Amino acid sequence: MTNASDHILIVDDDREIRTLLADYLEKQGLRCTTAADGREMKAALDRHRVDLIVLDLMLPGEDGLTLCRNLRATGPHANTPVLMLTARGEDMDRILGLEMGADDYLPKPFVPRELLARIRAILRRARALPPNLEAAPAQHASELRFAHWRLNTVGRHLVGTDDTVVPLSGAEYRLLSVFLAHPQRVLNRDQLMELTQGREADVFDRSIDLLVSRLRQRLGDNAREPEIIKTVRNEGYVLACAVSAVAPGAEQP
């Protein structure tokens, strides 16, 4: 659910689209700021607190993928939700957008009502985590340690005991972040779907199971007898280890 105070930043080089979307969203009770390119987006983020960015993929200068990747890399807006737009409906664009850290993807053309529904779903998912846990990775910890792994929350990748870097997709990072925010607590599929994708799982949806399987492979967790992410029969999954956080600038042993 969106709040009346929610502030949406719309970044699109098409003035007509910017105006249309801003007018529609403001009629729904949201506040909107618009930007035509990456330079204006950065200026708007410096001036305003923004709850979500609607970001067009095809922009003059830095494109949406580059802007999203840089946004996720560091800074006060690293956790700001991003909904990416594109005029191209190719699967590769969608995958690249999500890999760069976008929270959702909406191909053009679309109706404003669908955009509003996506915004509400993303904000609902972002607020599903308790505030103290949701903010921890970006604002209070540069690194989360668990089992024999370290999760770098700036680079959004895993680091092994031998300092080997293991990259994560956007979906894998979000799922692991949810587990690390709720260690040693059983989470069912509906909860995991809501926290990572902003929607409930239907009876035939096995995407969470597939994502857990991929994440276990990244962690080197034995699929038959996993030690890090365990399956709780008829209930869900649990991160079966303790988690510790390293604050930015803290000395690391």
C-alpha positions as CSV (number, residue, x, y, z in Angstrom):
1,M,0.0,0.0,0.0
2,T,1.3,3.5,-0.8
3,N,1.1,6.4,1.6
4,A,0.0,10.0,0.8
5,S,3.5,11.1,1.6
6,D,5.2,8.7,-0.8
7,H,7.5,10.6,-3.2
8,I,8.0,9.1,-6.7
9,L,10.9,10.3,-9.0
10,I,10.0,9.7,-12.7
11,V,13.1,9.6,-15.0
12,D,12.2,9.6,-18.7
13,D,13.5,11.7,-21.6
14,D,10.0,11.8,-23.1
15,R,8.4,15.0,-21.7
16,E,4.9,13.8,-22.6
17,I,5.3,10.5,-20.7
18,R,6.8,12.3,-17.7
19,T,3.9,14.7,-17.5
20,L,1.2,12.0,-18.1
21,L,2.6,9.7,-15.4
22,A,3.2,12.5,-12.8
23,D,-0.4,13.9,-13.3
24,Y,-1.9,10.4,-12.9
25,L,0.1,9.4,-9.8
26,E,-0.5,12.8,-8.2
27,K,-4.3,12.2,-8.7
28,Q,-3.8,9.0,-6.8
29,G,-2.4,10.9,-3.8
30,L,1.4,10.5,-4.5
31,R,4.0,13.3,-4.8
32,C,6.0,13.3,-7.9
33,T,9.3,14.8,-9.2
34,T,10.4,14.4,-12.8
35,A,13.8,14.3,-14.5
36,A,14.8,14.0,-18.1
37,D,18.2,12.3,-17.7
38,G,20.8,11.0,-15.2
39,R,22.1,14.5,-14.4
40,E,18.6,15.7,-13.4
41,M,17.9,12.5,-11.6
42,K,21.0,12.9,-9.4
43,A,20.1,16.6,-8.7
44,A,16.6,15.5,-7.7
45,L,18.0,12.8,-5.3
46,D,20.3,15.4,-3.8
47,R,17.3,17.7,-3.1
48,H,14.6,15.3,-2.1
49,R,13.8,12.2,-0.1
50,V,12.5,9.8,-2.7
51,D,10.6,6.5,-1.9
52,L,10.8,5.0,-5.4
53,I,12.3,5.8,-8.8
54,V,10.6,5.0,-12.1
55,L,13.6,4.8,-14.4
56,D,13.5,4.6,-18.2
57,L,16.0,2.2,-19.7
58,M,16.7,4.2,-22.8
59,L,18.1,7.7,-21.8
60,P,20.5,10.1,-23.4
61,G,23.9,10.0,-21.8
62,E,24.0,7.4,-19.1
63,D,21.3,4.8,-19.7
64,G,19.0,3.4,-17.1
65,L,21.1,0.2,-16.6
66,T,24.2,2.3,-15.8
67,L,22.3,4.6,-13.5
68,C,20.7,1.7,-11.6
69,R,24.0,-0.1,-11.2
70,N,25.7,3.1,-9.9
71,L,22.7,3.8,-7.6
72,R,23.0,0.3,-6.1
73,A,26.8,0.6,-5.7
74,T,27.0,3.1,-2.8
75,G,25.5,6.2,-1.3
76,P,22.3,7.1,0.6
77,H,20.0,5.9,-2.1
78,A,21.4,2.4,-2.5
79,N,18.3,0.8,-1.2
80,T,15.7,3.1,-2.9
81,P,13.4,0.9,-4.9
82,V,13.7,1.1,-8.7
83,L,11.0,0.3,-11.3
84,M,12.6,0.2,-14.7
85,L,10.7,1.1,-17.9
86,T,11.7,0.3,-21.5
87,A,10.2,0.5,-25.0
88,R,11.7,-2.8,-25.8
89,G,10.0,-6.0,-24.5
90,E,13.0,-8.2,-24.9
91,D,13.7,-10.7,-22.2
92,M,17.4,-9.7,-22.1
93,D,16.5,-6.2,-21.2
94,R,14.4,-7.4,-18.4
95,I,17.1,-9.7,-17.1
96,L,19.8,-7.1,-17.3
97,G,17.6,-4.6,-15.5
98,L,16.9,-7.0,-12.6
99,E,20.6,-8.1,-12.5
100,M,21.6,-4.5,-12.1
101,G,19.4,-4.2,-9.0
102,A,16.0,-3.0,-10.4
103,D,13.1,-4.2,-8.2
104,D,10.7,-4.6,-11.1
105,Y,10.4,-4.1,-14.9
106,L,7.5,-2.7,-17.0
107,P,7.7,-2.7,-20.8
108,K,6.1,0.1,-22.8
109,P,3.4,0.7,-23.8
110,F,1.5,0.3,-20.5
111,V,-1.5,1.9,-18.8
112,P,-0.8,4.2,-15.8
113,R,-3.0,2.0,-13.7
114,E,-0.6,-0.9,-14.1
115,L,2.3,1.3,-13.2
116,L,0.5,2.3,-10.0
117,A,-0.1,-1.4,-9.1
118,R,3.6,-2.1,-9.6
119,I,4.6,0.8,-7.4
120,R,2.2,-0.3,-4.7
121,A,3.6,-3.8,-4.8
122,I,7.2,-2.7,-4.7
123,L,6.6,-0.4,-1.7
124,R,4.6,-3.0,0.1
125,R,7.5,-5.5,-0.3
126,A,10.1,-2.9,0.8
127,R,8.0,-2.3,3.9
128,A,7.4,-5.9,4.7
129,L,10.7,-6.2,6.5
130,P,10.8,-4.6,10.0
131,P,12.5,-1.2,9.6
132,N,15.4,-2.0,11.9
133,L,16.2,-5.1,9.8
134,E,15.5,-3.6,6.4
135,A,17.8,-0.7,7.0
136,A,20.7,-2.7,8.5
137,P,22.5,-3.9,5.4
138,A,22.7,-0.5,3.7
139,Q,22.9,2.0,6.6
140,H,24.5,0.1,9.5
141,A,26.6,-2.7,8.0
142,S,29.0,-2.9,5.1
143,E,29.3,-6.6,5.5
144,L,27.2,-9.5,6.9
145,R,28.9,-12.6,8.1
146,F,27.3,-16.1,8.3
147,A,28.6,-19.6,8.2
148,H,31.9,-19.3,6.3
149,W,30.7,-16.5,4.1
150,R,30.7,-12.7,4.0
151,L,28.1,-10.8,2.1
152,N,29.4,-7.4,0.9
153,T,26.3,-5.2,0.9
154,V,28.0,-2.4,-1.1
155,G,29.2,-4.6,-4.0
156,R,26.2,-7.0,-3.4
157,H,28.4,-10.1,-3.7
158,L,29.6,-13.0,-1.6
159,V,33.2,-13.4,-0.3
160,G,34.5,-16.8,0.7
161,T,37.1,-17.7,3.3
162,D,39.8,-17.6,0.7
163,D,38.6,-14.1,-0.5
164,T,37.1,-15.6,-3.6
165,V,34.3,-13.3,-4.8
166,V,31.0,-14.9,-5.9
167,P,28.7,-12.6,-7.8
168,L,24.9,-12.7,-7.1
169,S,22.0,-11.8,-9.4
170,G,19.6,-9.2,-8.1
171,A,17.0,-11.9,-7.2
172,E,19.7,-14.0,-5.4
173,Y,20.9,-11.0,-3.4
174,R,17.3,-10.0,-2.4
175,L,16.5,-13.6,-1.3
176,L,19.8,-13.9,0.7
177,S,19.1,-10.5,2.3
178,V,15.7,-11.7,3.5
179,F,17.2,-14.8,5.0
180,L,20.0,-12.8,6.7
181,A,17.5,-10.4,8.1
182,H,15.6,-13.3,9.6
183,P,18.2,-15.9,10.7
184,Q,17.0,-19.1,12.3
185,R,13.4,-18.3,11.6
186,V,11.2,-20.5,9.3
187,L,9.9,-18.5,6.3
188,N,7.2,-20.0,4.1
189,R,7.0,-19.6,0.3
190,D,4.3,-16.9,0.5
191,Q,6.4,-14.8,2.9
192,L,9.5,-15.2,0.7
193,M,7.6,-14.3,-2.4
194,E,6.1,-11.2,-0.7
195,L,9.4,-10.1,0.7
196,T,11.4,-10.6,-2.5
197,Q,8.8,-10.0,-5.3
198,G,5.9,-8.1,-3.7
199,R,3.3,-10.8,-4.4
200,E,1.9,-14.0,-3.1
201,A,2.8,-17.4,-4.6
202,D,0.2,-19.3,-6.4
203,V,-0.1,-23.1,-5.9
204,F,1.9,-23.9,-9.0
205,D,4.6,-21.2,-8.6
206,R,7.9,-22.9,-7.8
207,S,10.1,-19.8,-8.5
208,I,11.1,-19.5,-4.9
209,D,12.2,-23.2,-4.8
210,L,14.3,-22.7,-7.9
211,L,15.8,-19.5,-6.5
212,V,16.7,-21.2,-3.2
213,S,18.3,-24.0,-5.2
214,R,20.4,-21.5,-7.2
215,L,21.4,-19.7,-3.9
216,R,22.5,-23.0,-2.4
217,Q,24.7,-23.6,-5.4
218,R,26.3,-20.2,-4.9
219,L,26.9,-21.0,-1.2
220,G,28.2,-24.5,-1.9
221,D,25.4,-25.9,0.2
222,N,24.8,-29.6,-0.3
223,A,21.3,-29.9,-1.9
224,R,20.7,-33.3,-0.3
225,E,21.8,-32.2,3.2
226,P,22.1,-28.4,3.3
227,E,23.7,-26.8,6.3
228,I,23.1,-23.1,5.6
229,I,19.6,-22.9,4.1
230,K,17.6,-25.8,5.3
231,T,14.2,-27.1,4.2
232,V,11.5,-27.4,6.8
233,R,9.0,-29.9,5.5
234,N,5.6,-28.5,4.9
235,E,6.6,-25.2,6.2
236,G,9.3,-23.5,4.2
237,Y,13.0,-22.6,4.6
238,V,15.3,-21.4,7.3
239,L,18.8,-19.9,7.5
240,A,20.2,-22.2,10.1
241,C,23.2,-20.1,11.2
242,A,23.9,-17.0,13.2
243,V,24.5,-13.6,11.4
244,S,26.8,-10.8,12.5
245,A,27.2,-7.4,11.0
246,V,30.3,-5.3,10.4
247,A,29.7,-1.5,10.5
248,P,31.3,0.7,7.9
249,G,34.8,1.7,8.8
250,A,35.1,-1.0,11.5
251,E,38.3,-3.0,11.7
252,Q,37.9,-6.4,10.3
253,P,39.9,-9.3,11.7
